[in-house]
Amino acid sequence: MPLRVPCLAVSFTLLFGFVPGKFAHAAAQGAQAFDEGIGAFRAQDYEAALHSFLGARQAGMDAPALRYNLGATYYRLGRYEAAELEFLGLTRDSQWAALAHYNLGLTAQRTGRREQALERFDEARRRTTDPDLRSLAATAIGRLGAPPPSRTSAVASLAGGFDSNVALASGATTLATSNRSDSFAESLAAVSHRLAGNAAGGWHAHGGLVLRRYRDLREFDVSGLRAGLSRETDSSSVQTSVGAYLDTAHIGGDPFERTAVLDAQARGRLDAGGELRGRYQLGHIAGGVGFEYLDGWQQRFSGEAGFGLPRASIRAGYQLELNNRADFQQGSDFSSYSPTQHSLFATLFLHDVDGWWTELRGEYRKSRYDDTYRLNVGTLEVTRKDDLYGIAARANRRLSALWRVFIDYSYYRNKSTLDTYDYDRHQLMAGVEAALGE
């Protein structure tokens, strides 16, 4: 007897409505359980349907139709990860691949993975010879409001701004503050390209470049370059990224730091619509000529949680940074560049307020240095403690599918037991930005 596939009708753009015409025969004992599953599914008793379909599998049935029906039943029960596993197993079968990709698109859409859903729907549209399925896939793509994601994404910006305290460097490697202000021009470019795989998992190459030029204080001009490679995965509930990259930084045209970093990230979705993120970074740092005391290791552990609000979202988190640098020793003088830093931060995202998308961020960072500073030929000993408070705001407005304008402001106040590192800093920047492959 021919095996049947239940026709699913799911509300809100999620339509399975396609039934293959020919299926293989199953063993007698499995066929009965399978037919019972079909009846239970049509009666919308999905728990009973699942029990019958699993019974058919246990009885020895191994047919694409059974896998399809199991995926459809898991989907109806809201067990999306299990549904994906069944549909993924059908993508290797040429007769079922198009339908499997379509259903994977539905599952990705239901679990909030828009880009992966677009890619799956497009794959179904390209593979199928059935006009009804092709129409369903095209409609799903249209309702998501964009074409399938490209393999390459890029962003570039050009901006001008004002810096009230042009600092040589920030963070753990703050060497001094200039206590002078200047205007600047800044350009930035970043690109990511998927080398292999698809939205569910693949290898990505990354690159970035930033240039900042001050009008008068050219000795503080900054340039930075990044290149890296990562392996990224996206399941129904968890996204992961594991990779490595190399950062180089120059100040005033001279090498400042070169950092090799291993980077591991994970993001999980919560049932209430929120998400959790975790990240670990291990970096080996080599200072440039004259900055050898920055040589050493750096570790960062961070975690954050995000939650949706009406027309807004909020994200808050914590980061621990550990440094083990060579530090500075000259005669009897000693300075440490190996702090332990604890950071708390929170960001509020306001969505489309009169056409503007806005981010508001607050941050507190506590830096403690275990090794005592010895200054003035060793006659002065000081334990360095820094407390940094910061606020920042960024707003952007889309001018077209390609172009956006943005404005960015930040203020930081660092309180330190050493006067050299006690400072205020305001920075204002505005510019235009182009984004491809979003």
N, C-alpha and C positions, 0 to 999 in steps of 0.2 A: 504494500500500500504506500502511496506517496506521502512523505512527511510534510506537514503543514507548518507555516510560519505565522504566528499571530500578527495581525496588522495593528500597530500601535498608533494611537492618535493622542498626541501630547499637546497641551495648550501652550500658548505664548510662543509661537513660531517653532515649536519643537515637534516636527511631524515625521513619523517613520514611514507612513503610508506607501510602502513598496514591498511586493511579495514576489520572490523568485518563482519560476515555474516548475523546475525539476529538482528533485532531491533523491538521494540514495535511500535504499531500503535498510532497515535496522533489524537486529535480531528480535525474535518474537517477544521475548520477555521484556526487552527494553522498549519495544514499540508500544506496548500497552501503557507503560508508565508515561511514555512521551505523549500519547493521546490524552491521558488523564491530565497531564500538564497543560495541553492546549485548551481543554475544556475549562480548567480552573482559571487560566489566564483570561479567557473570554468572559468568565463570570466575575472578573476583577478580584479573584481570591489569589493574590500574588504569592502569599506564603505557601499555600497549597500547591501552586504551580511550581514554585522553586523546589519543594519537596519531591514532586513527581519528576521533574527534569533531572535533579541530582540522582534520583533512583534509577532513571534510565541510563545515566552515565555509569553508575555503579554496576548495573546489569551488563555492561560491556558495550553500550552504544557509543560510537565515536563518529559522529557525522557533523558536517558544518551546520546543518539546520539546528541540531541540539545546542551547539555553542552559541548560535545566533539567539535562540530562544532563551537560553540562560542569561545572555547579556541583556536582552530586553527585559527580563524579569528582575534582574538585579537593578536595572535602571529605574523601573517602576517602584521598587522598594527603597530607592534613594541610596543604594550601595554602589556609588559611581565608580569607585576604584575597582571593585570586582567586575562591574560591567565592562570597564575598559580592558581588563585582562582578556575577557572572552572575545571582544571585538578585535583586539590587537592580533589574536590568534588567527582571525579570518583574513587579515590583510595580505597574508602570503598565499591565499587561494585566489587565483585569477577570476573565478566565477563569483566570488563573494567580496573581493577587495573594495570595489566602489561603494557597495552598501555598508561595509564595515567602516570605511573612512567617513561616510556620512553620519553614521551613528556615533563615531568617535567625536565628530564635530558637535553633535548634540550634547554629548556628555561634557565636553570641554566648555561649551557655552553655559550649561547649567551650573558648572562649578566655577564660573567667573574667569575662564582663561580665553579671553576674546581672540588674541592673536593665534593661538593654537586652533581654536574653532574655525577661524577663517581659513587657515591652511588645510585643515581636514576637509572642509566643504569644497574648497577649490580642487583638492585631489580627487574627491568623488565626482565632481563635475567633469574633470578631464578624463577620468578612467571609464565612466559609464557609457554604454551605448543605448541605454533606456531613456527616452525623452522625458518621462515623468520624473525619474530621479534627477536628471540634469536640471529640470525646471525647479525641483525642490531645492537643490544645492544652490542654484543661482539666486533663488528667493531668499534663502538663509543668509547668503553673502550680502545681498542688498539690505536686508533688515539690520544687519550688523553695521551698516553704514560706511563700509570701506572695502577696498580691494584686499586680497590676501597680503600678508606682510612680506616684504622683500627680504632677501638674504643679507642685505647690507643696510645699515642705518648710520647716519652721520649728522653731526651738528657743528655749526660754525657761528662765531659771533664776533662782533667788532664793537668796542665800547670806549667811552671816555669817562674820567672820573677825577675825584679829589681825595687825597690821603692826608690826614692831619698829622700823622706821625709815621714817616716812612721807616719801617723797621727792616733790619737786615734779614731777619728770619723770625719765624714764630714757633710756638709749641715748645717741645723739649729742647730744641736747638737755638732758642733765642740767645743771641750773642750780646746784643745791646739794643737800645732804641736811639733813633737819630734825633728825636725831639725837633724835627723839621718837617714842614708840610710841602706838598708839591702836587701838581696835577699830572695825570698820566693818560696814556692810551693803552688799551689791552686788546689782544686778539686771541681767540681760542678755537681749536678744532679738535674733534674727537670722532672716531669711526669704529664701527664693529661689523665684522663680516663673518657669516656662518660658513665655515670651511666644509663641513660634512654633517650629515644628519638632518633632522627636521625640528619643528617646534617642540616635540616631545623630548628631544635629547640630541645634542650635537656638539661639535668643536667650533669654537669661536676665536677669531683673532681680533685684538684690540690695539688701537693706537691713539695717541693724543699729543697735542702741542699747545703750550701757552706762552705768550710773549707779553711782557709789560715794559713799557718805556716811559720814564719820567721826563718831564720837560726840562728840569734843571739838574736834579740829583741823579745823574746818569750812573754813578757808582752803585746805585741800588737797583738798576735795571735787572729784571728777572726773566729767565727763560727756562722752560721745563719740557721734557720729552718723556713719553711713556710708550712701551710696547709690551704686549702680553698675549697669553694664550689661555683659554679656559675650556673646561668641559661642563656643559650645562644640561640639566634634566628638568622635566616638568611633568609630574604625575597629577592625578586628580586632586591631591591634597598637599603636596610638598614640592617646592622648587629648590634645586641645589645648584651650586656653582663651585668648582674647584679649579684653581688655576695658578699661574705665576706671571709676574711682570717685572720689568726693569724700569726704574725711574732715574732720570738724571736731572740735576738742577745746576744752573749757572747764575751767579750774581755779579753784576758789573762786568760780564763777559768772561769771568774766571770760574773754573769748576768749583762747586760748593759741596754737593753730595751726590753719591750714586748708591741706589738702594735696590737690592734684589728681594722680592717679596713672594712668599707663598700665601695664598688667600683662599679660604674656604667659607662658604656662605650657605645658609639654609633658610627657607621661608615656608611657614606652614599656615594654612587657613583654619580659622575657628568656625564652629557651627553658627555662632551669632553674627558672622559677617566680618569679624576682625581677623588679624593675622599676627603671628609671632615671627621675629627674625633673630637669627644668631650669626655671629661672624667671628672668625679667628684669623689673625694675620701674624706671620713671622717674617721679620725683615733683617737682612744683613746690610749694614751701612758702612760705606767707605767715604771718608771726608776728602775734599780736594786738598791741593797744596796749601799748607798753612792751617788747614782744618782737620788735621789727622786725629785730634782729640775727640772728634765725633765718631771715629771708627767704633763698631760694635754691633750689638743686637738690640732689636726692639720687638716686643710682643704686644698685641692688642686683642682683648676679649670684649665683645660687645653683645648686648641683647636689647631688643626693643619690642614694643607691642603697639599695634595700630587698631583704631576703632572708627567706624563710620558714624557720622552725625548727619542730620538733615542739611544738605547742600554744603557739607564740610566734613573733614576727617581730622583726626589727631593722632600723633605718634609720639611716644615717649620712651626713653631708654637710658642705659648706663653703659659706660665704657671704662675698662681698666687697661692702663698702658704701663708696661714695664720696660725700663731701659737699662742696658749694661754697656756703657761706652768706655772708651779709653780714658776720658777726662783730661783736664789740663793741669800740667805740673811744670812749673818753671822756678827753679831754685826753691825758696821756702814758700812760694805762693802756690795755691791749689784752688781750682774751680771745678765743680761737678756738672756734668751734662747727662746724669743718669737718674732722673727723677722717677718716682712712682706717682702716676696721675690717676685720679678718680674723676670722671665726668658724668654729670647728669644733664639731660637735654630733653626738650619737648618742642614739637612743631605742630602748628595749627594750619591746615590747608583750607582756604575758603574757595569754593568752586563757583566760578562764573558769576561774579558780582558786577553787574553792568558791563560784562565783557572782559573783566579782569580776573585772572587766577592768581591768588595771593598766598604766600607762605609767611608765617610769623614764627620766629624761633627764639627760644631762650636757652641759655647754657650756663652751667657753673662747672668750673674745673679746679680741683685741689691738687697742687703739686708739692711733693715732699722729697727732700734730698737727704739721704741718710748720711752722706759724708760731709763733714764740716768744711766750709770755705776758710782758707787762710789767705789774708790779704795784707798789703803794705809790708812786704818782705816778711810775712809770717807773724807780724805783731798783732794782727786783728783776726779773731776767729768768729765766724758767724754761721749759724744754722739757717739755711735758706728755706723759706716757706712761701709759696705763691698761692694766691686765690684769685682766679679770673672769673669775671662776670660778663656775660655778653648777651646782646639782643640783636636780632637781624630781621629784615623784612625784604621780601622780593615779590614783585608783581610783574606779570607779563600779559600782553594782549595780542591776540592773533590778528594779523593784517590780511593774510591769505593762507592758502594751504601750505605755503612754504615759509612765509616770513612772520616773525613776531617782533614786537618791541618789548623792552624790559627796563625796569629800574630796580636798583639794589642798594640797600643801606645797611650798615652795621656799626655797632658801637661796642667797644671792649674796654673794660677797666681791670687792670691787673694790679693787685696789691701784693707787695713783696717785702720781705725783711731786708732786702738789699735795694738801696735807692736806684741802682742802675736798671733794675727790672720793674720799677714802679712806674706805671704809665697809663695814659688814656689814649684811645685811638678811635677816630671817626673815619668812615670811608663811605663815599657816595659814588655810584656808578650807574650809567644809563647807556643803552645801546640797542642794536638790532641783532637778531638771531635767525638763522635759517636751519630748518630741520628736515631731513630726508628719511624716508622709510619708517615713519612713526606708525 
